[in-house]
Amino acid sequence: MFKAIFALRRKPGMSQAEFRDFWLNDHAPKVAKIPGLRKYVVDIARGEEADRRVDGYATVWFDDQAAFQAGFGGDYARTEVLPNNANFNRMDEILTLDVTEHVIR
């Protein structure tokens, strides 16, 4: 299983509530349709802190790295998902980590 985590910051001038609403009700349904995606979890910070370093995390799971690259590199992601990021987050500040999960408990 391949897992990647994305750290996002909301666009300047956007409230945390607007960020949350857009992500969950507009962007997430689009991400959920990426071919090969096995699981998608969104974690969004609580409260309205003005200048957080991170406002939320998205975690995605695919069968392997090739499936991840095919999913995010495919036509659907390139036309529907990736451009939509600019509507709610700071594209130039997205951090992406491909990780190995270690379940401790």
CYANA upper distance limits for C-alpha pairs under 8 A (distance plus 0.5 A):
  1 MET  CA     61 TRP  CA      7.26
  1 MET  CA     62 PHE  CA      6.45
  1 MET  CA     63 ASP  CA      5.12
  1 MET  CA     64 ASP  CA      5.78
  2 PHE  CA     61 TRP  CA      6.07
  2 PHE  CA     62 PHE  CA      5.62
  2 PHE  CA     63 ASP  CA      6.26
  2 PHE  CA     64 ASP  CA      5.11
  2 PHE  CA     65 GLN  CA      6.14
  2 PHE  CA     68 PHE  CA      7.91
  2 PHE  CA     98 ASP  CA      8.05
  2 PHE  CA     99 VAL  CA      8.17
  2 PHE  CA    100 THR  CA      8.24
  3 LYS  CA     59 THR  CA      7.55
  3 LYS  CA     60 VAL  CA      6.20
  3 LYS  CA     61 TRP  CA      5.02
  3 LYS  CA     62 PHE  CA      7.00
  3 LYS  CA     98 ASP  CA      6.36
  3 LYS  CA     99 VAL  CA      6.28
  3 LYS  CA    100 THR  CA      7.44
  3 LYS  CA    101 GLU  CA      8.16
  4 ALA  CA     59 THR  CA      6.22
  4 ALA  CA     60 VAL  CA      5.95
  4 ALA  CA     61 TRP  CA      7.15
  4 ALA  CA     96 THR  CA      7.40
  4 ALA  CA     97 LEU  CA      5.98
  4 ALA  CA     98 ASP  CA      4.68
  4 ALA  CA     99 VAL  CA      6.35
  5 ILE  CA     57 TYR  CA      7.17
  5 ILE  CA     58 ALA  CA      6.16
  5 ILE  CA     59 THR  CA      4.92
  5 ILE  CA     60 VAL  CA      7.04
  5 ILE  CA     96 THR  CA      6.24
  5 ILE  CA     97 LEU  CA      5.72
  5 ILE  CA     98 ASP  CA      6.89
  5 ILE  CA     99 VAL  CA      7.90
  6 PHE  CA     57 TYR  CA      5.96
  6 PHE  CA     58 ALA  CA      5.57
  6 PHE  CA     59 THR  CA      6.85
  6 PHE  CA     94 ILE  CA      7.08
  6 PHE  CA     95 LEU  CA      6.03
  6 PHE  CA     96 THR  CA      5.07
  6 PHE  CA     97 LEU  CA      7.03
  7 ALA  CA     54 VAL  CA      6.70
  7 ALA  CA     55 ASP  CA      8.10
  7 ALA  CA     56 GLY  CA      6.47
  7 ALA  CA     57 TYR  CA      5.13
  7 ALA  CA     58 ALA  CA      7.18
  7 ALA  CA     94 ILE  CA      6.18
  7 ALA  CA     95 LEU  CA      5.56
  7 ALA  CA     96 THR  CA      7.08
  8 LEU  CA     54 VAL  CA      6.12
  8 LEU  CA     55 ASP  CA      6.35
  8 LEU  CA     56 GLY  CA      5.90
  8 LEU  CA     57 TYR  CA      6.64
  8 LEU  CA     58 ALA  CA      8.49
  8 LEU  CA     89 ASN  CA      6.83
  8 LEU  CA     90 ARG  CA      7.55
  8 LEU  CA     93 GLU  CA      7.51
  8 LEU  CA     94 ILE  CA      5.67
  8 LEU  CA     95 LEU  CA      7.45
  9 ARG  CA     52 ARG  CA      8.01
  9 ARG  CA     53 ARG  CA      7.34
  9 ARG  CA     54 VAL  CA      5.51
  9 ARG  CA     55 ASP  CA      5.36
  9 ARG  CA     56 GLY  CA      7.28
  9 ARG  CA     89 ASN  CA      5.93
  9 ARG  CA     90 ARG  CA      6.21
  9 ARG  CA     93 GLU  CA      7.57
  9 ARG  CA     94 ILE  CA      7.75
 10 ARG  CA     14 MET  CA      6.98
 10 ARG  CA     15 SER  CA      8.43
 10 ARG  CA     16 GLN  CA      7.95
 10 ARG  CA     19 PHE  CA      6.61
 10 ARG  CA     55 ASP  CA      6.84
 10 ARG  CA     88 PHE  CA      6.21
 10 ARG  CA     89 ASN  CA      4.66
 10 ARG  CA     90 ARG  CA      6.43
 11 LYS  CA     86 ALA  CA      8.49
 11 LYS  CA     87 ASN  CA      8.22
 11 LYS  CA     88 PHE  CA      5.97
 11 LYS  CA     89 ASN  CA      5.09
 11 LYS  CA     90 ARG  CA      5.73
 12 PRO  CA     90 ARG  CA      8.42
 14 MET  CA     18 GLU  CA      6.64
 14 MET  CA     19 PHE  CA      6.91
 14 MET  CA     88 PHE  CA      8.11
 15 SER  CA     19 PHE  CA      6.66
 15 SER  CA     48 GLU  CA      7.47
 16 GLN  CA     20 ARG  CA      6.52
 16 GLN  CA     46 ARG  CA      8.49
 16 GLN  CA     47 GLY  CA      7.58
 16 GLN  CA     48 GLU  CA      6.02
 16 GLN  CA     55 ASP  CA      8.28
 17 ALA  CA     21 ASP  CA      6.55
 17 ALA  CA     48 GLU  CA      8.31
 18 GLU  CA     22 PHE  CA      6.55
 19 PHE  CA     23 TRP  CA      6.53
 19 PHE  CA     88 PHE  CA      6.46
 19 PHE  CA     89 ASN  CA      8.30
 20 ARG  CA     24 LEU  CA      6.50
 20 ARG  CA     44 ILE  CA      7.37
 21 ASP  CA     25 ASN  CA      6.19
 21 ASP  CA     26 ASP  CA      8.16
 22 PHE  CA     26 ASP  CA      5.67
 22 PHE  CA     27 HIS  CA      6.86
 22 PHE  CA     88 PHE  CA      7.29
 23 TRP  CA     27 HIS  CA      5.30
 23 TRP  CA     28 ALA  CA      6.23
 23 TRP  CA     88 PHE  CA      7.71
 24 LEU  CA     28 ALA  CA      5.67
 24 LEU  CA     29 PRO  CA      7.85
 25 ASN  CA     29 PRO  CA      7.25
 26 ASP  CA     30 LYS  CA      7.47
 27 HIS  CA     31 VAL  CA      6.87
 27 HIS  CA     81 VAL  CA      7.59
 27 HIS  CA     84 ASN  CA      7.32
 27 HIS  CA     85 ASN  CA      8.04
 28 ALA  CA     32 ALA  CA      6.55
 29 PRO  CA     33 LYS  CA      7.29
 30 LYS  CA     34 ILE  CA      7.75
 30 LYS  CA     80 GLU  CA      7.49
 30 LYS  CA     81 VAL  CA      6.51
 31 VAL  CA     77 ALA  CA      8.19
 31 VAL  CA     81 VAL  CA      6.61
 32 ALA  CA     37 LEU  CA      7.57
 32 ALA  CA     40 TYR  CA      7.33
 33 LYS  CA     37 LEU  CA      8.02
 34 ILE  CA     71 GLY  CA      6.20
 34 ILE  CA     72 PHE  CA      7.70
 34 ILE  CA     76 TYR  CA      7.44
 34 ILE  CA     77 ALA  CA      6.92
 35 PRO  CA     71 GLY  CA      5.76
 36 GLY  CA     62 PHE  CA      6.64
 36 GLY  CA     63 ASP  CA      7.91
 36 GLY  CA     67 ALA  CA      6.48
 36 GLY  CA     68 PHE  CA      7.70
 36 GLY  CA     71 GLY  CA      6.49
 37 LEU  CA     60 VAL  CA      7.57
 37 LEU  CA     61 TRP  CA      6.65
 37 LEU  CA     62 PHE  CA      5.67
 37 LEU  CA     63 ASP  CA      8.47
 37 LEU  CA     67 ALA  CA      8.50
 37 LEU  CA     68 PHE  CA      7.98
 37 LEU  CA     71 GLY  CA      7.68
 38 ARG  CA     60 VAL  CA      7.99
 38 ARG  CA     61 TRP  CA      5.86
 38 ARG  CA     62 PHE  CA      5.76
 38 ARG  CA     63 ASP  CA      7.71
 39 LYS  CA     59 THR  CA      8.49
 39 LYS  CA     60 VAL  CA      6.21
 39 LYS  CA     61 TRP  CA      5.58
 39 LYS  CA     62 PHE  CA      7.80
 40 TYR  CA     58 ALA  CA      7.66
 40 TYR  CA     59 THR  CA      6.20
 40 TYR  CA     60 VAL  CA      5.13
 40 TYR  CA     61 TRP  CA      7.08
 41 VAL  CA     58 ALA  CA      6.25
 41 VAL  CA     59 THR  CA      5.66
 41 VAL  CA     60 VAL  CA      7.12
 42 VAL  CA     56 GLY  CA      7.75
 42 VAL  CA     57 TYR  CA      6.31
 42 VAL  CA     58 ALA  CA      5.03
 42 VAL  CA     59 THR  CA      6.93
 43 ASP  CA     56 GLY  CA      5.90
 43 ASP  CA     57 TYR  CA      5.56
 43 ASP  CA     58 ALA  CA      6.84
 44 ILE  CA     55 ASP  CA      6.58
 44 ILE  CA     56 GLY  CA      4.65
 44 ILE  CA     57 TYR  CA      6.93
 45 ALA  CA     55 ASP  CA      5.90
 45 ALA  CA     56 GLY  CA      6.16
 61 TRP  CA     68 PHE  CA      8.35
 62 PHE  CA     67 ALA  CA      6.51
 62 PHE  CA     68 PHE  CA      6.13
 63 ASP  CA     67 ALA  CA      6.69
 63 ASP  CA     68 PHE  CA      8.19
 64 ASP  CA     68 PHE  CA      6.95
 65 GLN  CA     69 GLN  CA      6.64
 66 ALA  CA     70 ALA  CA      6.52
 67 ALA  CA     71 GLY  CA      6.41
 68 PHE  CA     72 PHE  CA      6.64
 69 GLN  CA     73 GLY  CA      5.99
 69 GLN  CA     74 GLY  CA      8.49
 70 ALA  CA     74 GLY  CA      6.05
 71 GLY  CA     77 ALA  CA      7.33
 72 PHE  CA     77 ALA  CA      5.76
 72 PHE  CA     78 ARG  CA      7.54
 73 GLY  CA     77 ALA  CA      6.96
 73 GLY  CA     78 ARG  CA      6.91
 74 GLY  CA     78 ARG  CA      6.67
 75 ASP  CA     79 THR  CA      6.52
 76 TYR  CA     80 GLU  CA      6.15
 76 TYR  CA     81 VAL  CA      7.59
 77 ALA  CA     81 VAL  CA      5.15
 77 ALA  CA     82 LEU  CA      6.32
 78 ARG  CA     82 LEU  CA      6.01
 78 ARG  CA     83 PRO  CA      7.53
 79 THR  CA     83 PRO  CA      7.05
 80 GLU  CA     84 ASN  CA      6.96
 81 VAL  CA     85 ASN  CA      7.39
 82 LEU  CA     86 ALA  CA      8.48
 83 PRO  CA     87 ASN  CA      8.46
 84 ASN  CA     88 PHE  CA      8.21
 85 ASN  CA     89 ASN  CA      6.34
 85 ASN  CA     90 ARG  CA      8.35
 85 ASN  CA     91 MET  CA      7.12
 86 ALA  CA     90 ARG  CA      7.12
 86 ALA  CA     91 MET  CA      6.45
 90 ARG  CA     94 ILE  CA      7.24
